[in-house]
């Protein structure tokens, strides 16, 4: 039985950009607030994967849960997987 994952989802970075716009935060400020180098934020915004460490940091800052960010990553992975 074949399963097609038709979940239309964007990379985590697209969702992060929405949060940043809503909170009025630019990448250098976000990096400083969550305690990472700016390139980690810009890579995520450019489509890099969100790992558990980043999920914890983003959750603390934006008042979400780490699972929120990791589930976005999981949905994106499933929607782009080709077997």
KAZI-V127633 format. One record per pair of residues at least 12 apart in sequence whose C-alpha atoms are under 6 Angstrom apart, sorted by sequence separation. I is the first residue (numbers start at 1). J is the second residue. D is the distance in whole Angstrom. If there is no record, write none. Layout:
<<I & J & D> <I & J & D>>
This chain:
<<55 & 69 & 5> <34 & 57 & 6> <13 & 44 & 5> <13 & 45 & 4> <13 & 47 & 6> <11 & 47 & 6> <12 & 73 & 6> <11 & 76 & 6> <9 & 76 & 6> <7 & 79 & 6> <5 & 79 & 5>>
